[in-house]
Amino acid sequence: MAGCPRSLRPVPVAFAGTADDPRPQLTRVGAAYLQALGAGIDAWGTTLTYGIWDVDLAGDGDPVVGAPIKADETVDGQEPVRALNSLRDVLRTVTDSYNTNDGLGKVAWYDRTEGYVRVTKVVPPNGGEPRMVVSIPGTQPWFPWDDLGNNHPADFIGDLVGAAGGRSTYSATVALAIDEAIATDPDLDSGTPILLAGHSLGGITAADLASDPEFLADHNITDVITAGSPIDNDRIDSRIHVLEVAHAGDAVPLLDFADLRVTLQPGPDIIPGMPFHVEFSSSGHAPEDLHTKITLPNPESEVEGREVFEILADNHDHFKYGNSVSAALSSHPELAEFEERLLREGYLNPLSEDPDAETKGSQPSYEVYDVPVGRR
């Protein structure tokens, strides 16, 4: 394929169902058709211009990663190291990854050329085996063509490829980013326990990696946390603990259609005032199932006089997911159980009341790497 315009390269299209249900899921079929349509427009436009203009609406490119950048307060635009004491802190690292994309990228959202995945190394108090928390942001640039400078893999094409059941370039770059962090830090190796945390497309990417036997053969993924992500079409390895959270009125997790509940009664969840009620499915998990699904109340926000899009954006906001999870701990025992297990496993560490804890070595230490990811 050397020398071939990216838009004329084969586009991976997945129509397959699953082992449990061989029928293709509606979301996967729809996303695959959109990919095929984009590829057709690419070929048509490129042919009409005799190859002068590569329209490139559907090409997902090849994964590229850069050298990890160690978090340092002196680096302009980079978020500082964050202590991990709670589930909210884990979700805050995903917000940090978004902010680092904005800070280190130093480009407008419509002209971003690369992104960043944040890897946090957690060293338990008084030494011990380290842990890795990999924080994966969601969709950032939405324009899928190179003429606007978009080589960021977390764009609309990444959404379509992931939704269609294929391996997106974004998933491939996150996998490479993890390997780069491991190669950079001598304390990390392929056996280091890893928690994947992602919002929106970042959650889709985490679920995709946790469903891939080849990736799992070389990486010790123990936990996945997703916020506002449609992941029910993925078949995550049954040995991995999964926490899936969604606001009741977040439309994005409904895109897999697996959790959609519609009743003909007024409800404020997605579109205030409309004569129907749409929400994410019920919470809970079976005792033998390691996949915990929690429906959270929508974040408090003013509805009067606001546009529907603004309300939808609030319900999908990554920062507000951290607040919602923290507020729901007392009312959702499954959340508290998941947080307690992460404390036992060493991903989280409770705050110490001892002012000399750090000098005594009884507090954990953290090192953070922001790994540049892109595509070509």
N, C-alpha and C positions, 0 to 999 in steps of 0.2 A: 504493500500500500504506500510505499515511499513515493512522494511527489503527488499523491492523489489528494484533491481537496477534501477536507474533513467531512463536508456535508455529503460526499459521494461514497464514503466508507459505509460498510454494512451497519445498520442500526439494530441492536439487540431488541427483539420484540418477543415478549413472553405471553402466551395465551393459556398456559397450563394451569390446571387446578392444583389440588394438593392430594397427598396420600389419603387423607381423611375424606375429602370431597373432590372427586376428579373433575367436577364441573368448573369451568373458568369463573372466577369471581368478577362481578360487574365492574369493579374499580379497575382491575387488571386489564380487562378487555378494553374499557374506555381509554385508559392511559396508553395502551398499545396502539389503538387506532389513531390517537393524537400524534404519537411518535411517527407512525407510518405516513400520516398526512404531512407532518413537518418534513420528513425525508423526501416526499414527493415534491413539495414546494422547493426544497433545496435543489433537487436534481433539475427541475424545470427552470428555475432562475439561473442556475449555473450554466445550463445548456444554452439558454437564450442569449447569454452574454459571452458565449464561447469560452467559458472558464475564466473570464476576466474578474467577475465578481462571485465570490463564494458566499452564497446567501447564508448558509450555516445555521438554519433554524433548529435542526434536530441532532447535530453532532455532539456527542458527549466527550470526545477527545480522549487523551491518554493521561493517566495520573502523574503528577509531578509533586515532589516534596522538597523542602529546603532544610538547611541545618537548623536544629532546635535553638531557640533563643531563650536563655535562662532568664527568668523573671528577676528584674533588678529595679529598685525604686528610682535609679538614675536614668532609666530608659524612657524617653518621652513617649507617651501614648500607650505604654504597657501597664496592664493592671497588676497590682502588687500581689504577693503571696497571701493566700487566705487560709486560716486555720479551719479545720473541718471538725466541728463539734455536733452537727445535727444534719438531718435531711435537708433543711433549708440551706445550710452551707453548701451542700453538694449541688443543689440547684443554682445557688449563687455563682458557683464556678462556671456554670453554663452561661449565665449572664456575663461573667468576666470574659468568657471567650468571645461573646458578641462585642463587648466593649473593646477588647484587644483588636478585633477585626477593624473596628472603626478607628482606633488610635494608631496602630502600627501601619494600617493600610494607607491612611492619610489620603484617601480618594473619596469622591462622592459615591453614594450608594448605587448610582446608575453607571458607574465607570470603574468598578472595582476589578483589580487585576489578580488578586490572590486573597486567600483567607488564612485563618489560623485555627488550629486545634490545640486545646490546652491539656497538658499532661501534668498531673500533680503526683509527686512521689511522697508517700506518707511513711515515715520511719517511726514505729511504735516507741513509747517511752522505754528508756533503758535498753535501746537497741532492739534487735529482733528482725524478722523478715519484713522487708518493705512491702507496701501495697502501691498500686497505681490507680488513680481516678482519671479517666479520660473524658473530657468535657467537650461535647460536640454541638456547635450552634446549628440552627436551622437555615432555611432559605434566606439568602441575603440579596444578591442582585437578581433581578427577574428577567433581564434582557438576555436571550439566548444566542446572540450573535457577536462575533468578534469585532465587528466594525465599531462597536461602542466600548471596546476595551475589556470585554468580559472573558477572563480566563479563570474565573472563580468556579469551582466544581459544585458549589451549593446553590445552584440556580434552578429555574423552572424545569430545565431538561433533567437535572438530577431528580427532581420530584417525579417527573413522568417515568423515568427509567425505574426508580425504586417502586413506584406504585404499580408498574406493570410486572413486577416480579423479577426484573433483571438486576445485574450487578452494576450499579452506577459508578461513574468515575469518582464520585465523592466517597463512596464506601471504600474504593480501592486506595484513595489518598489517605483516609483515616487509618486504614490498616498499615500503610507505609509510614505514616506519622508515628504510630505506636512503635514500629520497628526502629525508627530513627531515634526516638527517645531512649529505647532500650540500649541501642548501640552507643549512645552518648554517655549514659550513666553506668558506671561499673557495678553499682549495687543492683541493677535490674537485669533480668534475663527472661527467657521464654516461659519459665515457671512462675514468675511473679504474679500473684493474684491481681486481677484487673476488674474494676467496676467501670462500666460504660454508662455515661449519663448524657441524655440528649433531649433537646426541645424541638418539636415539629419535625422537619426533615432530619434533624440530628438524632431524634428518637427512632425514626425509620431506619437510619443508617446503623444505629446501635443494634436494633433488632435484626437487621440484615446480616451483620457480622456474627451475631449470636446464633444465627441459623445456618451458618456455613461450616460444614464439617472440616474442610481444608484449613480454614482460618483457625478453628477451635483446636485442631491438632497441634498447632504451633503456639497457641496463646491460652493462658489460663483464665478464661472469663468466668467469674463466679457470680456476678450480679449485673443487672441492667435496670436503669431507671429512665423512664420516658415521661415527658410532660407534653400534653397536647399533640400526641402523635397517633396516626392510624396504623397500628401494627398487628391487627388481628389476622391478617392474611399471611403473616410470617409464621414459620414453624420453629420457634426458638427451642434450642436444646433443652430437654426436660430437666437436666441437672442444674440449670442456671436459675437463680432467684431473680424474678422480674417484678418490678413495681411500676404499674402503669397508672398515671393520674391524669384526670381531665376535668376541667370545669364543665358543669352541666350544660352551659351555653356556648361551649367552644365548638365551632363548626368543623374544625380541621380533623379531630379524631373520628368524626362521623364519616369521613370520606371513604373508609373501607367498607361501609354499609353493614358491618358486622354488629354494631352496637346501636344502630338507629332505632329510636322509639318515637313514634308519632301518634298523638291522640288528638281528637277534635275537641279541644278545650283551650280557653285562653291561657297563655303562659308567657312569662317575660324572658324565657331563657335565651332565645336567639333573636327573634324579631318581636320587640314589644308591641302589644296591641293586636297582633295577628290572631285569627281564630283557630290556631293550632299550637300544640305544645311539642317541641322537639328536644330531645336530650340524649346524653350518653347513657349507656346501660347501667344496671345496678352494680353496687360494690360487692366486694368480698372475694373469697376463694375457697375451693374445696381443700380439705385437710391434706390430701395427697398431692395437691397441685402447688407448685412453687411460683405460680403466676398470680400476683395480687393486683386487682383492679379496683381503683377508688374513684368515685365520682365526688368532686368537690363543689361546694357552693360557688357561684360566680363571685368574682371580686366586687366589693362594694364600689359603685360608681354612680354618678348622676346620669339618669336616663332622660329626664325632661329636656327637650330642646336639642338633643344630640342626634347626630346621624347614625343610622344603623351600622355603617362601617366602623365608626368609632367604638360602638358597643362591642362589636365582634372583635375588634383589635384588643380591647381590654380583656375580653374573655380568653384570648390566646396569648396574652403578654407573658414573656418568660420570667420577668422579674416578679410579677404578681403570682405566678405559680409558687414561688418560694414562700411568699407570705401565706398563701392559702394552705399549703402543706403544714406549715408551722401552726396555724390556727386550728387545723383539723385533727391534730395529734390526740387531743383529749376525747374527741367524739368518735374517732375511728381507731379501734384497737389494732386493726391490721397494720395501720401506719406506724403505730408505736412499736409493734412487734418487729417490723422491718427495720426501724431505726435502732432498736435494741440489738438486733442481730448484727448490724453493721458495726456497732460499738464492740461487740464480742469479737468480731472478725478483724478488728484493727483498722478499718477504713475511717471510722469516726473515733474521736477521743473526747471524753467529757472535760468541761472546763474545770481547772483546779483552783481551789480557794487558797492554796498555799502560794504566797507571793514569791517564794524562792524555788518554786517547782522547776522552772526552766534551768536554773543553775544546778539543781540536784539531779537533772536528767530524767525527771519523772513526767516531763511533758514531751509530746511527740515533736518531731521536726519535719519540715516540709521543704521540698524543692520543686519549683514549677518551671516547665518548659512550654513555650509557645512554638509550635511547629508550623512553618508556612506550608500551605497546600495550594495546589493549582492544577491546571490541565493545559495541554497543548495540542 
